Amino acid sequence: MFASCADPKSLEGLTWLLCYLTSGKHLDFYWSFLTVLLLLAITAPVALAMGFGGAMAARSAFLPLRLIGKGYTSMVRGVPDIVFFLFFVIALDQAIEWSVHQIRCPDWTEPIRNGLEFRVCPQAKVPLSSSAQIWHQAYGFALAIFTFAIVFGAFAANVLYGAMNAVPRPQLETGEAYGMSQGQVFRRILLPQMWVYALPGLSNLWMILIKATPLLFLLGVKDIVYWARELGGSKTQAYEYPHPDWRLWYFLGLLVFYLLFTRLSELVLGRIGARLSRGQATAAGEAMRKAGA
């Protein structure tokens, strides 16, 4: 990065350390923290939306839709996350390429699947082999987001389904007695109050999602775990910056990062919970009322 770092082997002391920490690979390591934060920022609302849709489907009076909603939550929650991540991403990638293959290469005569080999025409590769590297990275990141959203959306659906059922039935009946339609009762009574009951479960899901971000490494995304292992491993004189095994220090840095981030999340979620509980007929709301009395 700096002109003085042109010849790393001639550096010593703090100058060597400064050049080492500002090398190109370390800049990629620092950017990978933003990759994790971006994954969380996108996945959380998408998973919540999928969870809300799953919960609504599970509550539907229409039997096929109700079976789909309950089947989605049961199937995804019943499969270990690591198995789902490894299988689903490959299956989704092949399904996308197969669909593109049917459109772009209708005259293709060779078998697409030959044993364990999956091969489509070059025009059906997603992204194309000639595409810039950034598009390959963006595609892998998009698959990761979708996979995370499906997995955590199933758990969110179960939490929201329970929260909807936890809203006292007499309150819904009161709304109906005042002449509200089913949609009005849902929007004005059920929906605002269910978040009080859903927040503890959703808070736990958020913490689990934070801890699950290292699974990006399994999906081929160069995240902070990848770079910590890559940079911390022992480097011989064949490298620009030779050093012994420093993985312990890199992973200690990741430990501090995750602890600070989870602590910040706890503070934010605590404030949200206090705001939602204000004036509600719940244990937390009653405690706030007594404290203010």
C-alpha positions in Angstrom: 0.0 0.0 0.0 2.9 2.4 0.9 5.9 3.0 -1.3 8.2 2.1 1.6 6.6 -1.4 1.6 7.9 -2.2 -1.9 10.5 -4.6 -0.5 9.1 -6.4 2.6 12.2 -8.5 3.2 14.2 -5.3 3.9 11.8 -4.1 6.6 12.1 -4.6 10.4 10.1 -3.8 13.5 7.1 -1.6 13.5 7.7 -0.7 9.8 7.4 -4.4 8.9 4.3 -4.7 11.0 2.6 -1.6 9.5 3.3 -2.8 6.0 2.1 -6.3 6.9 -1.2 -5.1 8.2 -1.8 -2.8 5.2 -1.0 -5.4 2.5 -3.5 -6.3 -0.2 -4.6 -9.5 1.5 -5.2 -7.7 4.8 -7.3 -5.1 3.0 -9.4 -8.0 1.7 -9.6 -9.3 5.3 -10.9 -5.9 6.5 -13.4 -5.8 3.7 -14.6 -9.3 4.7 -16.0 -7.8 7.9 -18.3 -5.6 5.8 -19.3 -8.8 3.8 -20.5 -10.3 7.1 -22.4 -7.2 8.1 -23.9 -6.9 4.6 -25.1 -10.5 4.9 -26.7 -9.8 8.2 -28.3 -6.6 7.0 -29.9 -8.3 3.9 -30.6 -11.8 5.3 -32.4 -10.6 8.5 -35.3 -8.8 6.8 -35.6 -11.3 4.0 -35.7 -14.2 6.5 -38.3 -12.3 8.6 -40.4 -11.8 5.5 -40.2 -15.5 4.6 -41.0 -16.4 8.2 -44.0 -14.1 8.2 -45.2 -15.7 5.0 -44.6 -19.2 6.4 -46.5 -18.3 9.6 -49.5 -16.9 7.7 -49.6 -20.0 5.5 -49.5 -22.2 8.5 -52.5 -20.3 10.0 -54.4 -20.3 6.7 -57.9 -21.9 6.6 -57.0 -23.2 3.1 -55.7 -26.8 3.8 -53.1 -27.0 0.9 -51.6 -23.6 1.9 -51.6 -24.7 5.6 -49.8 -27.9 4.7 -47.2 -26.0 2.7 -46.5 -23.6 5.6 -46.2 -26.3 8.2 -44.2 -28.5 5.8 -41.7 -25.7 5.2 -41.0 -25.1 8.8 -40.9 -28.8 9.7 -38.6 -29.8 6.8 -36.0 -27.0 7.2 -36.0 -27.1 11.0 -35.5 -30.9 10.9 -32.4 -30.9 8.8 -29.0 -30.0 10.3 -27.9 -26.5 9.1 -24.6 -27.7 7.7 -26.2 -30.4 5.6 -28.8 -28.0 4.3 -26.1 -25.5 3.4 -24.0 -28.0 1.6 -26.8 -29.7 -0.3 -29.2 -26.8 -1.0 -26.6 -24.5 -2.6 -25.4 -27.1 -5.0 -29.0 -28.1 -5.9 -30.1 -24.5 -6.4 -27.1 -23.7 -8.5 -27.7 -26.7 -10.7 -31.4 -26.0 -11.0 -30.7 -22.4 -12.2 -28.2 -23.6 -14.8 -30.5 -26.4 -15.9 -33.3 -23.8 -16.4 -31.1 -21.5 -18.4 -29.8 -24.5 -20.4 -33.4 -25.3 -21.5 -33.9 -21.8 -22.8 -30.5 -21.1 -24.4 -29.5 -24.5 -25.7 -32.7 -26.3 -26.8 -30.7 -28.3 -29.4 -28.2 -29.7 -27.0 -27.9 -33.5 -27.5 -25.4 -34.5 -24.9 -26.6 -35.7 -21.5 -26.6 -33.0 -18.8 -26.0 -35.5 -16.0 -23.5 -38.3 -16.6 -23.0 -40.1 -13.3 -21.9 -37.5 -10.8 -20.9 -35.0 -13.5 -23.3 -32.2 -14.2 -22.6 -30.4 -17.5 -24.6 -27.8 -19.3 -23.8 -25.8 -22.5 -21.3 -22.9 -21.9 -24.0 -20.3 -22.6 -26.0 -21.7 -19.6 -23.3 -21.3 -17.0 -24.3 -18.8 -14.3 -22.4 -16.5 -14.4 -20.7 -17.0 -17.7 -17.1 -18.2 -17.6 -16.1 -15.0 -19.4 -17.8 -12.8 -16.7 -15.7 -10.6 -14.5 -14.7 -12.1 -11.1 -16.9 -9.7 -9.3 -20.0 -11.3 -10.9 -18.9 -14.7 -9.7 -18.5 -13.4 -6.2 -21.8 -11.6 -6.3 -23.6 -14.7 -7.5 -22.1 -16.8 -4.7 -23.0 -14.2 -2.2 -26.6 -14.1 -3.5 -26.9 -17.9 -3.2 -25.6 -17.6 0.4 -28.2 -14.9 1.3 -31.0 -17.0 -0.2 -29.9 -20.1 1.7 -29.5 -18.3 5.0 -33.0 -16.7 4.5 -34.7 -20.0 3.8 -33.1 -21.7 6.9 -33.7 -18.8 9.3 -37.0 -18.0 7.7 -38.3 -21.4 8.8 -37.3 -20.7 12.4 -38.8 -17.3 12.3 -42.0 -18.7 10.9 -42.3 -21.0 13.9 -41.6 -18.1 16.3 -44.2 -15.8 14.6 -46.8 -18.6 14.5 -46.5 -19.0 18.2 -46.6 -15.3 18.8 -49.8 -14.9 16.8 -51.4 -17.7 18.8 -50.2 -16.0 22.1 -52.3 -12.9 21.5 -55.3 -13.2 23.8 -58.3 -14.4 21.9 -60.8 -12.1 23.7 -59.0 -9.0 22.3 -59.6 -10.3 18.8 -63.2 -11.1 19.6 -63.6 -7.5 20.9 -62.5 -6.1 17.6 -64.9 -8.4 15.8 -67.7 -7.2 18.1 -67.0 -3.6 17.2 -67.6 -4.5 13.5 -64.1 -4.9 12.3 -63.4 -7.3 9.4 -60.9 -10.2 9.7 -58.3 -8.1 7.9 -58.8 -5.1 10.2 -58.6 -7.3 13.3 -55.3 -8.7 11.9 -53.8 -5.4 11.1 -55.0 -3.3 14.1 -54.9 -5.9 16.9 -53.1 -9.1 16.1 -50.2 -7.7 14.2 -49.2 -4.9 16.5 -49.4 -7.1 19.7 -47.7 -10.3 18.4 -44.3 -8.6 18.2 -44.2 -8.4 22.0 -44.4 -12.2 22.2 -42.2 -12.8 19.1 -39.3 -10.5 20.1 -37.6 -12.9 22.6 -37.6 -15.7 20.0 -36.5 -13.4 17.2 -33.8 -12.0 19.3 -32.4 -15.5 19.9 -32.6 -16.1 16.1 -30.6 -13.0 15.4 -27.9 -14.1 17.8 -27.8 -17.5 16.1 -27.6 -15.9 12.7 -24.6 -13.9 13.8 -22.9 -17.1 15.0 -23.8 -18.8 11.8 -22.0 -16.3 9.5 -18.8 -18.4 9.5 -20.8 -20.9 7.4 -20.1 -18.5 4.5 -16.7 -20.2 4.3 -18.5 -23.5 3.4 -20.4 -21.7 0.6 -17.2 -20.5 -1.1 -17.5 -16.9 0.1 -14.2 -15.5 1.4 -15.4 -14.3 4.8 -13.5 -13.3 7.9 -12.9 -16.9 8.9 -11.3 -17.7 5.5 -9.0 -14.8 5.7 -8.1 -15.4 9.4 -7.0 -18.9 8.5 -5.3 -17.8 5.3 -3.3 -14.9 6.9 -2.7 -16.5 10.2 -1.2 -19.8 8.9 2.5 -20.3 8.9 4.3 -18.5 6.1 7.8 -19.5 4.9 10.5 -17.4 3.2 8.7 -18.0 -0.1 6.1 -15.4 1.0 6.5 -11.6 1.1 5.8 -11.5 4.9 7.1 -14.8 6.4 5.9 -15.5 10.0 5.1 -18.4 12.3 1.6 -19.7 12.9 -0.4 -16.7 14.1 -3.9 -18.2 13.7 -4.5 -18.0 17.4 -4.2 -14.2 17.4 -6.4 -13.8 14.3 -9.1 -16.0 15.8 -8.9 -14.2 19.1 -9.5 -11.0 17.1 -12.6 -12.6 15.6 -13.7 -13.7 19.1 -13.6 -10.0 20.3 -15.4 -8.9 17.2 -18.3 -11.4 17.7 -18.5 -10.6 21.4 -18.7 -6.9 20.9 -21.3 -7.3 18.1 -23.5 -9.6 20.1 -23.3 -7.2 23.1 -24.3 -4.3 20.9 -27.2 -6.4 19.5 -28.4 -7.2 23.1 -28.5 -3.5 23.9 -30.5 -2.6 20.8 -32.9 -5.5 21.2 -33.4 -4.6 24.9 -34.4 -1.1 23.9 -36.8 -2.4 21.2 -38.3 -4.9 23.7 -38.9 -2.1 26.3 -40.6 0.1 23.7 -42.8 -2.7 22.5 -43.8 -3.7 26.1 -44.8 -0.2 27.1 -48.5 -0.2 27.9 -49.0 -3.9 27.0 -50.7 -6.4 29.3 -47.6 -8.5 29.7 -45.2 -9.2 32.5 -42.7 -6.8 31.1 -45.4 -4.1 30.5 -46.7 -4.6 34.1 -43.2 -4.2 35.5 -42.7 -1.0 33.6 -46.1 0.3 34.9 -45.2 -0.4 38.5 -41.7 1.2 38.0 -43.4 4.4 36.8 -46.0 4.5 39.5 
